[in-house]
Amino acid sequence: MDKSIRSLSEYAHALRYEDFPPQAVHECKRRLIDSVGCAIGAFDAEPSRIARAVAERYAGTPSARVFGTLKASSPEHAAFANGTMLRYADYNDSYYVKSSGHPSDTLAAVLAVADAQHADGKAVITAAMLAYESFCNFSDILPPERGWDYVIFGVVASALASAKLLGLDAEKMAQAISLAVTPNVALEQTRVGELSMWKGCAAGNAARNGIFAALLAQHGLTGPDDAIEGRSGLQHALGKFEWAPFGGGAVPFRLTQTHIKYYPAIVHSQSLIGAAIELHTQVKPADIESVAIETYWVAKRYTDRAAPLWHPRTRETADHSLAYIAAAALVDGAITEESFDDERLHDPRITALLDKMTINEKPEYTQKHPASWPCRIEITTRAGERKSAFVEYFKGHAKNPLSDAELEAKFRALTLPFLKPDQIAAVLAKLWNLDQLKDIGEVIELLSVKRKNAA
C-alpha cells in the first residue's frame, strides 16, 4: 500500500480510548446527541421514508436496526437509512479549514456497525473520534469546488471507523481504505443547480459504502495497492496532498473543533441568520426598500440572479440559498424546518425581499474566513433609514458553542414530535454516560417512533 494509506491505517489501528482527554470525550457525546436528534427529527421526510423502505428489503447477519422503526437490516442499509435521516435537514455539525463537510455523517456507519457488533460505549467513542479525525484531515488539506463531492471524506472515514469496530488489523484497515477510495469518488454535481433529494442521501450512501469496504476487507478481499498515490489514484483526481498531523498528544482532536448548528441550514448561512434575526426586531418587512448583504467568497455563487439559488423550487435548494434564508429570517424572525415548506417557497413576502436583495463579497471577510465567519446585513427602509447587523462567530461555532443545556433543548425540539418524553430523557441519560454503556443497543432500542402516522 502507498504511504498515505499506510500512515492512515497505522494511526487508526493504534488509536485507543485512553488517548482521548475527558473534554474530547464529552464533546464526542455532544456530537452523538446532536446527530441522533437530527436523524429522529427527519423521520417523516420523504427521502427518509424511501431509504427506510429500501433498507427493509435487506437482512444482515449480524443485523443493525433502522432508527424509528427498529426494523433489522444489514449494517450497510441501516447506515444508509439512518444517514439519510441524519443529513436530511442540513442540521448536523460542520467543519471547515480548506474545504467543508459534515463529519457527523460518518456516525451513521459508526452506530450501525456498533449496533450489529453490540459494541460498548468506549468502542463507539473511539470509532467516532477516528471517523472525525480522518474526515476532517481531508478537509484540512484539500481545496473546495474541484468537482468532487465532500462525501469522499466520509466514505474513507466510515470505512476506518467500521474496521475499528470490527477489530481489523492495520493491514486489513489499509485494504478497507483502498476498497473505499477506488469505487467511490462522488461528483459535486450533487450540490450544484437545483438540488434534488440526493443531496441529503449522498452522505448516507458514503456511510453504506464505507461499511461495505470494511466488510470486504474483513473477509480478505484486497484493493489496489496505490489507491491514493498511484498514477490513476485519488491524488490524480484531487491533487497531491499529505496528511496533516493527526490528533493526539499535543495535537487537538479535530472533533472538538467542529461546529454544532443552531439553525437547520447550510453552514455558510449561520452568521447571516443571526444578523437577519437581529434586524427582524428593528424593521417590518413591508418597510424595507433594499437589503445589502456582505459576506466572504461564498457570495460569488450569487452573481447570476437567474440561478436556482435566487429562485429555489426545492427544500434542498432553499436550505442552501443565502438569499432565501435571509429573506425568510427577516420575515419570520427565525429559521426552522417549517421555513422550507413548499408553501413558504412561494410566500410573496419572501419573494418580494429577494427582488430587493444584493449579496456581495467583501475581500476583508474572505481573508478572515474560515478562522471567522463574518457577515453584515444593511437594510435601507422606505423612509431612508439604515439599519445594520454584523455577526462574526455564529451561535454554535466552536468559538461560540452551544451550552449542554442548549444542545439538549435542540435535541428535545427535534425528537418530541416522535418520541415520548421518557424516551427522550432515557436517550439523553445514556448518551451523556456513553463511556459507561455496555452495549450501544441500549440507546438504539429507545429510538422507537410509535404513532399512527409513523412510516
C-alpha positions in Angstrom: 0.0 0.0 0.0 1.1 3.6 -0.7 2.5 5.8 2.1 -0.8 7.8 2.5 -2.8 4.6 3.1 -0.3 3.1 5.4 0.1 6.1 7.6 -3.7 6.5 7.9 -4.3 2.8 8.6 -1.5 2.6 11.2 -2.8 5.6 13.0 -6.3 4.2 13.0 -5.2 0.8 14.3 -3.1 2.3 17.1 -5.8 4.8 18.4 -7.2 3.9 21.8 -10.0 5.2 24.0 -7.3 6.1 26.6 -5.8 8.5 24.1 -8.7 10.9 24.5 -8.7 13.7 27.1 -12.0 14.0 29.1 -13.1 17.1 27.3 -12.7 15.4 23.9 -14.9 12.5 25.2 -17.5 15.0 26.4 -17.5 16.7 23.0 -17.9 13.4 21.3 -21.0 12.7 23.4 -22.4 16.1 22.4 -22.0 15.2 18.7 -23.7 11.9 19.1 -26.6 13.6 20.9 -26.9 16.2 18.2 -26.7 13.7 15.4 -29.3 11.3 16.8 -31.6 14.2 17.3 -31.2 15.3 13.7 -31.9 11.8 12.5 -35.1 11.4 14.5 -36.2 14.9 13.7 -36.2 14.0 10.0 -38.2 10.7 10.4 -41.1 11.9 8.3 -39.2 13.4 5.4 -39.8 11.8 2.1 -36.2 10.7 1.5 -36.2 9.2 4.9 -39.2 7.1 4.1 -37.7 6.0 0.8 -34.4 5.0 2.5 -36.2 3.0 5.2 -38.3 1.2 2.6 -35.2 0.1 0.7 -33.5 -0.9 4.0 -36.4 -3.2 4.8 -35.6 -5.3 1.7 -32.3 -6.5 3.2 -31.3 -8.7 6.0 -27.9 -8.9 7.8 -26.0 -11.5 9.8 -25.4 -9.8 12.2 -28.1 -7.1 11.6 -28.4 -3.5 12.5 -31.6 -1.5 13.2 -33.1 1.4 11.5 -33.9 4.4 13.7 -37.5 5.0 14.3 -38.9 1.6 13.2 -36.2 -0.5 14.7 -36.6 -2.9 11.8 -33.5 -5.1 11.3 -31.5 -4.7 8.1 -27.9 -5.2 7.0 -25.5 -2.8 8.7 -24.8 -1.2 5.3 -28.5 -0.4 4.5 -29.3 0.6 8.1 -26.5 3.1 7.8 -27.9 4.4 4.5 -31.4 4.9 6.0 -30.1 6.4 9.3 -27.6 8.5 7.4 -30.2 9.9 5.1 -32.3 10.9 8.1 -29.3 12.4 9.9 -28.3 14.6 7.0 -31.7 15.5 5.5 -32.4 18.8 7.3 -28.8 20.1 7.0 -28.8 20.4 10.7 -25.9 18.2 11.7 -22.5 19.6 12.5 -19.9 21.1 10.2 -16.2 21.5 9.8 -14.2 23.8 7.5 -10.5 24.5 7.0 -9.6 24.4 3.3 -12.9 22.8 2.4 -16.1 22.0 4.2 -18.1 18.9 5.1 -20.3 17.3 7.8 -18.1 14.8 9.7 -21.1 13.6 11.8 -22.4 12.0 8.6 -20.0 9.2 9.5 -21.9 8.4 12.7 -24.5 6.6 10.6 -21.8 4.0 9.9 -20.4 4.0 13.4 -23.8 3.4 15.0 -24.9 0.7 12.5 -21.8 -1.4 12.9 -21.7 -0.8 16.6 -25.3 -2.0 16.9 -24.5 -5.1 14.9 -21.4 -5.8 17.0 -23.0 -5.0 20.3 -20.1 -2.6 20.9 -19.8 -0.8 24.2 -19.7 2.9 24.7 -16.0 3.3 24.7 -15.7 1.5 21.4 -18.3 3.8 19.9 -16.5 6.9 21.1 -13.2 5.6 19.8 -14.7 4.8 16.3 -16.4 8.2 16.2 -13.3 10.1 17.2 -11.4 8.2 14.5 -14.1 8.9 11.9 -14.0 12.6 12.7 -10.2 12.7 12.7 -9.8 11.1 9.2 -12.8 13.0 7.7 -11.6 16.4 9.0 -8.0 15.8 7.9 -9.2 15.6 4.3 -10.9 19.0 4.9 -7.6 20.4 6.2 -5.7 19.6 3.1 -8.0 19.6 0.1 -9.3 22.8 -1.5 -13.0 23.1 -2.3 -15.1 23.0 -5.5 -12.8 20.9 -7.6 -15.7 18.8 -9.0 -15.7 16.1 -6.3 -18.2 15.9 -3.5 -17.0 16.0 0.1 -18.6 12.6 0.8 -15.3 11.2 -0.4 -14.0 12.1 3.0 -16.9 10.3 4.6 -16.6 7.0 2.8 -13.0 6.7 3.9 -13.8 7.8 7.5 -16.7 5.4 7.6 -14.6 2.5 6.3 -12.0 3.2 9.0 -14.5 3.5 11.8 -16.2 0.3 10.7 -12.9 -1.5 10.5 -12.0 -0.3 14.0 -15.3 -1.7 15.4 -14.8 -4.9 13.5 -11.3 -5.3 15.1 -9.4 -5.4 11.9 -5.6 -5.2 11.9 -3.6 -2.4 10.2 -3.2 -4.4 7.0 -6.9 -5.1 6.6 -7.6 -1.5 7.6 -5.4 -0.4 4.7 -7.4 -2.7 2.4 -10.6 -1.1 3.6 -9.3 2.3 2.8 -8.4 1.2 -0.7 -11.7 -0.5 -1.2 -13.5 2.7 0.0 -11.5 5.1 -2.2 -11.3 3.3 -5.5 -15.0 2.9 -6.4 -16.5 5.9 -4.5 -15.2 9.2 -6.0 -18.5 11.1 -5.9 -19.4 14.1 -8.1 -20.0 17.6 -6.7 -22.9 17.9 -9.1 -24.9 16.7 -6.1 -24.7 20.3 -4.7 -24.9 22.3 -7.9 -28.0 23.9 -9.6 -31.5 23.0 -8.4 -30.8 20.4 -5.7 -32.5 17.1 -5.5 -33.3 14.6 -2.8 -29.9 13.0 -3.4 -28.3 16.0 -1.6 -29.5 14.5 1.7 -28.8 10.9 0.7 -25.2 11.2 -0.6 -23.6 11.0 2.9 -25.7 8.0 3.9 -24.6 6.3 0.7 -21.0 7.1 1.7 -21.6 5.5 5.1 -23.1 2.5 3.5 -20.2 2.1 1.1 -17.6 2.6 3.8 -19.1 -0.3 5.8 -19.2 -2.5 2.7 -15.5 -1.8 2.1 -14.6 -2.7 5.7 -16.7 -6.0 5.5 -14.9 -6.9 2.2 -11.5 -6.3 3.9 -12.6 -8.3 6.9 -13.2 -11.3 4.7 -9.9 -11.0 2.9 -10.7 -9.1 -0.3 -7.8 -6.9 -1.5 -7.9 -3.5 -3.1 -5.4 -1.6 -5.4 -2.1 -1.0 -3.6 -1.8 2.6 -4.7 -5.4 3.8 -4.4 -4.3 7.3 -3.2 -0.9 8.0 -4.6 -0.9 5.8 -7.8 -0.8 7.1 -11.4 -4.6 6.9 -11.5 -5.3 7.1 -7.8 -7.2 9.6 -5.7 -4.4 12.2 -5.9 -4.7 12.1 -9.7 -8.3 13.3 -9.3 -8.0 15.6 -6.3 -4.3 16.8 -6.5 -1.3 15.8 -4.4 -1.6 16.0 -0.7 0.0 14.9 2.6 -1.9 14.3 5.8 -1.8 17.0 8.4 -0.7 15.8 11.9 -3.3 13.5 13.4 -4.9 14.2 16.7 -3.3 13.0 19.9 -0.7 14.3 22.3 -0.1 18.0 21.6 -2.4 18.0 18.5 -6.1 18.6 19.4 -8.6 16.0 18.2 -10.5 17.6 15.3 -13.9 16.6 16.6 -13.5 19.3 19.3 -13.2 21.9 16.5 -16.4 21.2 14.6 -19.4 23.5 14.7 -22.8 22.4 16.0 -25.6 24.2 14.1 -28.2 26.2 15.8 -30.3 26.6 12.6 -31.3 23.9 10.0 -29.5 25.4 7.0 -26.1 25.4 5.2 -23.2 26.4 7.4 -22.5 29.5 5.3 -25.9 30.9 6.3 -25.4 30.6 10.1 -23.9 34.1 10.7 -26.3 35.6 8.2 -29.3 34.1 10.1 -28.1 35.6 13.3 -27.8 39.1 11.7 -31.2 38.8 9.9 -33.0 37.8 13.1 -31.5 40.8 14.9 -32.8 43.1 12.2 -36.2 41.5 12.2 -36.8 43.1 15.6 -35.9 46.5 14.2 -37.9 46.8 10.9 -41.0 45.4 9.4 -40.6 43.6 6.1 -43.1 45.9 4.4 -40.9 48.9 5.3 -37.8 47.5 3.6 -36.6 49.3 0.5 -33.3 47.2 0.0 -31.2 44.6 1.7 -27.4 44.5 1.1 -25.5 41.5 2.3 -21.8 41.5 2.6 -20.0 38.2 3.3 -16.9 36.2 2.2 -16.2 34.3 -1.0 -19.4 32.3 -0.9 -21.1 35.5 -2.3 -19.6 34.6 -5.7 -22.3 31.9 -6.0 -24.9 34.7 -6.3 -23.7 36.7 -9.3 -26.2 35.1 -11.6 -29.7 36.2 -10.5 -31.3 33.6 -12.8 -29.7 30.8 -10.9 -31.7 28.4 -8.7 -30.2 29.9 -5.5 -32.2 33.0 -6.2 -35.4 31.1 -7.0 -35.4 27.9 -5.1 -38.0 25.3 -6.0 -37.0 22.5 -3.7 -36.4 22.3 0.0 -32.8 21.1 -0.7 -32.1 24.3 -2.7 -33.7 26.6 -0.3 -31.7 25.5 2.7 -28.5 26.1 0.7 -29.7 29.6 -0.6 -28.3 32.5 1.4 -30.8 34.8 -0.4 -33.9 32.8 0.5 -32.7 32.1 4.1 -32.0 35.8 4.7 -35.4 36.8 3.3 -37.2 34.1 5.4 -35.4 35.2 8.6 -36.2 38.8 8.0 -39.9 38.0 7.5 -40.3 35.4 10.4 -37.5 36.3 12.8 -36.5 32.6 12.8 -35.3 29.8 10.7 -36.9 26.4 11.4 -37.8 23.3 9.5 -41.1 25.0 8.5 -39.1 27.8 6.8 -38.6 25.4 3.9 -42.1 24.0 3.4 -43.4 24.2 -0.2 -45.9 27.0 0.6 -43.1 29.0 2.2 -41.0 28.8 -1.0 -43.8 30.8 -2.7 -44.5 33.2 0.1 -44.9 36.6 -1.7 -43.3 38.5 1.3 -40.1 36.4 0.8 -40.2 36.7 -2.9 -40.6 40.5 -2.6 -37.5 40.7 -0.4 -35.4 38.6 -2.8 -36.1 41.2 -5.5 -34.7 43.9 -3.2 -31.6 42.0 -2.1 -27.9 42.0 -3.2 -25.2 39.7 -2.0 -21.6 40.8 -2.4 -18.1 39.5 -1.4 -16.1 41.7 0.9 -12.4 40.9 0.4 -11.6 41.6 4.0 -14.2 38.9 5.1 -12.8 36.4 2.6 -9.3 36.9 4.1 -10.7 36.2 7.6 -12.6 33.0 6.6 -12.6 30.3 7.8 -10.9 31.5 11.0 -14.1 33.6 11.4 -17.4 33.6 9.5 -18.2 37.3 9.1 -21.5 38.6 7.6 -23.0 42.1 7.6 -26.5 42.9 6.5 -27.6 46.5 5.9 -31.3 47.4 5.4 -32.5 50.7 3.9 -36.1 51.5 4.8 -38.6 53.2 2.6 -38.2 56.2 4.9 -34.4 56.3 4.1 -33.2 54.9 7.4 -30.3 52.5 7.5 -30.1 49.6 9.9 -27.3 47.0 10.1 -26.2 43.9 11.9 -22.9 42.1 12.0 -22.1 38.5 13.1 -18.6 37.0 13.1 -18.9 33.8 15.1 -22.3 32.3 14.6 -24.1 30.6 17.5 -22.8 27.0 17.6 -19.4 27.9 16.2 -16.5 26.2 18.1 -15.6 29.7 19.4 -19.3 30.4 20.3 -20.5 26.9 21.2 -24.0 25.8 22.3 -24.1 25.0 26.0 -25.0 21.5 27.1 -28.5 22.8 28.0 -28.9 24.5 24.6 -27.8 21.2 22.9 -30.4 19.3 25.0 -33.1 21.8 24.0 -32.3 21.3 20.3 -32.5 17.5 20.8 -35.8 17.8 22.6 -37.3 20.1 20.0 -36.2 17.7 17.2 -37.4 14.5 18.9 -40.5 15.5 20.8 -42.8 15.1 17.8 -41.7 11.4 17.5 -40.5 10.1 20.9 -42.2 10.2 24.3 -40.7 12.4 27.0 -39.5 9.5 29.0 -37.8 8.0 25.9 -36.1 11.4 25.3 -34.8 11.6 28.8 -33.6 8.0 28.7 -31.7 8.5 25.4 -30.0 11.7 26.8 -29.1 9.9 30.0 -27.5 7.0 28.2 -25.6 9.2 25.7 -24.3 11.5 28.4 -23.0 8.4 30.2 -21.9 6.6 27.0 -18.5 5.7 28.3 -20.2 3.5 30.9 -22.6 1.8 28.5 -22.0 -1.9 27.9 -24.0 -2.1 24.6 -24.9 0.7 22.3 -28.0 -1.3 21.5 -29.5 0.1 24.8 -29.6 3.5 23.0 -30.8 2.2 19.6 -33.8 0.3 21.2 -35.0 3.6 22.7 -35.3 5.2 19.2 -38.8 3.7 18.5 -41.3 6.0 16.9 -44.8 4.9 17.9 -47.7 6.9 16.4 -50.4 6.4 13.8 -48.7 8.2 11.0 -45.3 6.5 11.5 -43.9 5.5 8.1 
